[in-house]
Amino acid sequence: MELTYTLCSLEDLQLLRQISEETFSIAFAKDNNPIDFKNYIEKAFALESIKEELLNPNSDFFFAYHDNEIVAYFKVNVVEAQSDIKRDDSIELERIYVLSQFQGLGIGEKLLDHIKKLASEKNKKMLWLGVWQENKKAVKFYERHGFEKFDTHPYFIGSDEQTDWLMRFNLSTL
């Protein structure tokens, strides 16, 4: 399956907000307190929040397309836009989501390969991310693709404190 990528702009704000909320909800709503989850969604995926992220020069959102149809999106951060590690030689993969109807087709692997290449082209030495420790399927996916756990950090869904594993990929291995 061939994918193409476009950098999102303010023109994509409504669609990006919709896809962000939809994919996050499908992935995590069932595993969280409904009130906490609703409060989180309303804040994290508010138009103003997404707009602020889009306007940050150190963050980039990309749509992934197959046959001119959006199948996924991802967000990467550099320098001070990174949530934990704010090194010049690292890049954070903050979000990576495949739309539900396209899951199971190998798109996640293609996205990750593209992101690794993108990070390498930016002369970064490390690609890192946070993944909920209870998301066993995602943890195994990242481990299969060369990521190793190196730390943890708290992640709040409303008032519910959860633990994310911080995982990294050494880009010099490409």
C-alpha positions in Angstrom: 0.0 0.0 0.0 1.5 3.3 -1.1 1.1 6.3 1.2 1.6 10.0 0.6 2.0 12.7 3.3 0.9 16.3 3.6 1.9 18.8 6.3 -1.3 20.1 7.9 -2.1 23.8 8.0 -4.7 26.0 9.6 -7.0 25.2 6.6 -7.0 21.6 8.0 -8.0 22.7 11.5 -11.6 21.3 11.6 -10.7 18.1 9.9 -7.7 17.6 12.1 -9.7 18.2 15.3 -12.4 15.7 14.1 -9.9 13.0 13.2 -7.9 13.6 16.4 -11.0 13.2 18.7 -12.4 10.3 16.7 -9.2 8.2 16.7 -8.4 9.0 20.4 -11.9 8.1 21.5 -12.0 4.8 19.6 -8.6 3.9 21.1 -9.2 4.8 24.7 -12.8 5.7 25.7 -13.6 2.1 26.7 -10.7 2.0 29.2 -11.4 5.3 31.0 -13.9 6.8 33.3 -16.5 8.5 31.1 -16.5 11.8 33.0 -12.7 12.1 33.1 -12.5 11.1 29.4 -15.2 13.6 28.3 -13.4 16.4 30.2 -10.1 15.4 28.7 -11.5 15.3 25.1 -13.2 18.7 25.5 -9.9 20.3 26.5 -7.3 18.4 24.5 -9.2 18.5 21.2 -10.9 21.9 21.4 -10.4 23.9 18.2 -8.3 26.5 20.1 -6.0 23.8 21.5 -5.5 22.2 18.1 -5.0 25.7 16.5 -2.3 26.6 19.1 -0.5 23.3 18.3 -0.7 23.9 14.6 0.8 27.4 15.0 3.7 26.1 17.0 6.8 26.3 14.7 8.3 23.3 16.6 5.3 21.0 16.0 4.2 19.4 12.8 1.0 17.5 12.0 0.9 15.3 8.9 -2.0 13.5 7.2 -1.2 10.2 5.5 -3.2 9.4 2.4 -3.9 6.3 0.3 -5.6 6.8 -3.0 -6.4 10.4 -2.0 -8.2 9.3 1.2 -6.9 10.2 4.7 -5.9 6.9 6.4 -3.9 8.3 9.4 -2.2 11.2 11.0 0.8 11.9 13.2 2.3 14.8 15.1 6.0 15.3 15.8 7.7 17.9 18.1 11.2 19.3 18.3 13.1 21.3 20.9 10.9 23.1 23.4 7.6 21.6 21.9 8.7 18.2 23.2 6.8 17.2 26.3 9.7 15.7 28.3 13.1 15.6 26.5 13.9 18.9 25.0 17.2 18.1 23.3 18.2 19.5 19.9 19.1 16.0 18.7 15.8 14.4 19.6 12.3 14.4 18.1 9.1 13.4 19.8 6.4 11.4 18.1 3.5 12.7 20.2 0.6 11.3 18.2 0.2 8.5 15.6 -3.2 7.2 14.8 -4.6 5.1 12.0 -8.3 5.6 11.3 -10.2 2.5 12.4 -11.4 1.3 9.0 -7.7 1.2 7.9 -6.2 -0.7 10.8 -4.7 -4.1 10.2 -3.3 -3.1 6.8 0.3 -2.4 7.8 -0.2 1.4 7.8 1.3 1.9 11.3 4.5 0.3 10.1 4.7 2.5 7.0 4.0 5.6 9.1 6.7 4.6 11.6 9.2 4.0 8.8 8.4 7.4 7.3 8.7 9.2 10.7 12.1 7.5 11.3 13.2 8.7 7.9 11.9 12.2 8.5 13.7 12.4 11.8 16.9 11.2 10.3 16.7 13.8 7.5 16.4 16.4 10.3 19.7 15.1 11.7 18.1 13.9 14.9 19.8 11.1 16.8 16.8 9.9 18.8 13.1 9.4 18.1 11.1 9.0 21.2 7.4 8.7 22.3 5.2 8.1 25.3 2.8 5.2 25.3 0.3 4.2 27.9 1.7 1.2 29.8 -1.7 -0.5 29.6 -1.8 -0.3 25.8 0.0 -3.6 25.4 -0.6 -3.9 21.7 1.1 -0.5 21.0 4.0 -1.3 23.4 4.7 -4.5 21.5 4.4 -2.7 18.2 7.0 -0.2 19.2 9.3 -2.9 20.6 9.1 -4.8 17.3 10.2 -1.7 15.6 13.3 -1.1 17.7 12.0 1.1 20.5 13.2 0.5 24.0 11.7 1.7 27.3 13.9 4.2 29.1 11.6 6.0 31.6 8.0 6.8 32.5 5.9 9.9 33.0 2.5 10.6 34.3 -0.3 11.3 31.8 -3.7 12.6 33.0 -7.0 11.7 31.5 -9.1 14.2 33.5 -8.2 13.6 37.1 -7.1 10.0 36.4 -3.3 9.8 36.6 -1.9 7.1 34.3 1.6 6.0 33.5 3.2 6.4 30.1 6.3 4.5 29.2 8.8 6.6 27.4 10.4 4.7 24.6 13.2 5.6 22.2 14.6 4.6 18.9 18.3 5.2 18.1 18.2 6.8 14.6 21.9 5.9 14.0 20.7 2.3 13.5 19.0 3.2 10.2 
